[in-house]
Amino acid sequence: TENQINGKRQLEFLSIYPNPATDYISIDNTQFNPLNAIMIFDQNGIALKRLDDLKISVITYKFKIEDLRAGIYFIKLRYADHSIVLKKFIKI
């Protein structure tokens, strides 16, 4: 599939799993571009979790979501090159 990244269509380089998830989600970053921030939003656009000033350059990163209620959420990832990716996931 394709994603909208900074107004340009590019091949998808990111996967988030498991989806649906219970305690954590894994973020596979095959772009090899360091991840600077992770934000979780609910369906109303309210920011619920935020990690800033990251310099994560591992391929797989686990993010805890055990404190979220069951529902649909969006994860926003900001990279060192200022690109932004938005993905949807389900918490059960």
C-alpha positions in Angstrom: 0.0 0.0 0.0 1.0 3.6 -0.2 1.1 6.3 2.5 0.8 10.1 2.2 4.1 11.5 3.6 4.6 15.3 3.6 2.2 15.6 0.7 4.1 13.0 -1.5 3.0 9.5 -2.3 5.7 7.0 -1.3 5.8 3.3 -0.9 5.0 2.2 2.6 8.2 1.6 4.7 6.6 1.2 8.1 4.6 -1.5 9.8 2.8 -1.6 13.1 1.8 -4.9 14.7 0.0 -6.7 16.2 -3.1 -4.9 15.0 -5.3 -5.3 16.9 -3.1 -5.1 20.0 -3.4 -5.6 23.7 -0.3 -4.5 25.7 2.1 -3.1 23.1 2.6 -2.4 19.5 5.8 -3.0 17.6 7.0 -0.4 15.1 9.1 -1.7 12.2 11.1 1.1 10.7 12.7 -0.1 7.5 13.4 3.4 6.3 16.5 3.6 8.5 15.7 7.2 9.3 15.9 7.9 13.1 12.5 8.2 14.8 12.3 11.5 16.7 8.8 11.4 18.2 5.8 9.1 18.8 2.4 10.4 19.5 -0.9 8.5 20.1 -4.2 10.2 19.4 -7.8 9.0 20.0 -10.5 9.2 17.4 -11.3 12.8 18.4 -7.7 13.9 17.8 -6.8 14.2 21.5 -3.2 13.4 22.2 -3.0 10.7 24.8 0.7 9.6 24.8 3.7 11.4 23.6 7.5 10.6 23.4 9.6 13.5 22.2 13.4 14.0 21.6 13.9 10.4 20.6 16.8 9.2 18.5 15.6 5.7 17.8 17.4 4.1 14.9 16.6 0.5 15.6 14.6 -1.4 13.1 11.9 -2.6 15.6 10.7 -0.5 18.6 8.1 -1.7 21.1 5.7 0.9 22.5 3.5 0.1 25.5 -0.2 0.7 25.2 -1.5 -1.3 28.1 -2.9 1.8 29.8 -5.2 2.7 26.8 -8.8 1.7 26.7 -10.2 -0.6 24.0 -10.8 1.4 20.8 -9.4 2.9 17.6 -6.3 5.0 17.9 -3.8 6.8 15.6 -0.1 6.8 15.9 1.9 9.7 14.5 5.6 9.1 13.9 8.0 12.0 13.2 11.4 11.2 11.8 14.8 13.1 11.9 14.2 14.3 8.3 10.9 15.9 9.4 8.8 13.4 7.6 5.6 12.3 9.3 3.7 9.1 9.1 0.2 8.5 10.5 -1.2 5.0 11.1 -4.3 3.6 12.6 -4.4 0.7 15.2 -6.9 -1.0 17.3 -6.5 -1.6 21.1 -8.5 -4.6 22.4 
